[in-house]
């Protein structure tokens, strides 16, 4: 196996609804990882880095600067949408 270039950027396709909900989960459930003793420093950095990437993608879609009520409604719609996303694990 050749040496991997771990700094190489790759692209993934993700729907806006999935992106919104994934970022909401990351920011709400994983924002305070310092208190999670079960995760290593590398695992915490991976989660925080992914949350940053998701947030940057949301900024591109102008989806982050919303009043709290509008954000809650948007997340509610994303939760309904996510129920329609096929998940291999569940099938």
Buried (B, 14 or more C-beta within 10 A) or exposed (E): EEEEEEEEEEEEEEEBBBBBBBBBEBEEEBEEBEEEEEBEEEEBEEBBEBBEBBBEBBEEEEBBEEEEEEBEEBBEEBEEBBEEEEEEEEE
